[in-house]
Amino acid sequence: MHLSCGSMYCWGNLLSYMPPELKYWAGAAAATGVPDAQFVLAYTIMAQTIGMPIGPYLYPILGARKTALLGSVLMGSGVILASYATSLATFVPFFCVMFGLGVGIAYQMPILTGTKWFPKSKGGVSGAVIFGMGASAFFFNKLATAIVNPTGINPVGGLFPASIYASWPKLLRTLGSIYLACGLIGASFQVPPPAAAEPEKGAAVVVSAAPASGGNSLLADITSKPFVTMWLMIISAAIAGLNIASSYKLFGVRRAHLNGDAYLSLIGGLASLLGNAAGRIFWGTRSDKLGFKRTILELTALQAACMASYLTLSATRLGFGFVTVTMLFCMGGAFAMFPGEALRRKWKSPAANVYGFMFSAFALAALGGPYVTKFLMTMGGEKLVFGVLSCAPLVAMALSRTL
């Protein structure tokens, strides 16, 4: 099911195949400069954030399987309907809002089910479950390129021939149908262990050792020092990686030695599998063994070093591939470690509900990255962008000392 959820990270690759008239709010008339569609990943994560609290709310009413089923239908249907969009304004409600809500609703169901089977390995379970989310782009990037650009035509001046763009609707309908099928199959496996029955209708979701206490318990949790600290840590630990995930291909297309559709699609796939997916397993498991604080220090130090050296390493194809994969390796770790830590901590309300609100920090990081980049580009160019974003993980490092 998380293969479908994680397909949002294909956007860095899909954006290059999007018809120019769909890339800008003003249509073809404004088809110059940084495309407005670069924010699609951010909008999708924002919609996911809205759906995240809905999933745990529906869980005690519908159970994990039916809740996951609902999310899966929204995901697949949103992408299919987006294929009929004739402007960015009609594309976003389906591809971003509908798909993103589906991801948010379904997202925590495998984690809730998995932690019932393996209650002592919450970080590892979280990482293993969302490994599929990280690995998704490896498969779907290759599939998308095979559908749209099977002969490996390279863009000229950032643009493909019209024949490439003409395949856009077919691409979305094919991908949407596959997302729907994967989601439905995954939802069917959301079954608790024999000793743990599905929650009764109206029952509270309990995934934390602390029981719910009063109607204001959730408000108390999301205004508590640990929550606010972790929320700020997510923003500073995720903003650089999410920015790379959505813009690595545009970065490469602008450089003659990196420009090559097959090559850049391959890098996106490797960054998904060896970076985003592997990072979720590695950092989630490491957090279980060594503790959250030590592991987040290691992750943020590596991320800061990579971001500071990104421009230098990108002077060669090998260096660009290495640093891009490593950045997504750290990004994937953040997505695994924070839900694991949220489930380990004792809250007054169910941990799944708390994390549903905590996830909003990822949305803010995804949205803030492109805006920060556009602003800094006007102030000092790429060197300033990468210099500032390399400092962001250091903020998370400092905040971790206060937990």
Secondary structure as UniProt FT lines:
FT   HELIX           2..5
FT   HELIX           6..10
FT   HELIX           11..14
FT   HELIX           15..17
FT   HELIX           20..22
FT   TURN            25..26
FT   HELIX           27..30
FT   HELIX           36..39
FT   HELIX           40..82
FT   TURN            83..84
FT   HELIX           88..92
FT   HELIX           93..98
FT   HELIX           99..107
FT   HELIX           109..117
FT   TURN            119..120
FT   HELIX           122..129
FT   HELIX           131..148
FT   TURN            150..151
FT   TURN            157..158
FT   HELIX           162..166
FT   HELIX           168..188
FT   TURN            194..195
FT   TURN            201..202
FT   TURN            215..216
FT   HELIX           217..222
FT   HELIX           225..253
FT   TURN            256..258
FT   HELIX           261..270
FT   HELIX           271..277
FT   HELIX           278..290
FT   HELIX           292..308
FT   HELIX           310..313
FT   TURN            314..315
FT   HELIX           317..344
FT   HELIX           351..358
FT   HELIX           360..380
FT   HELIX           382..400
FT   TURN            401..402
//
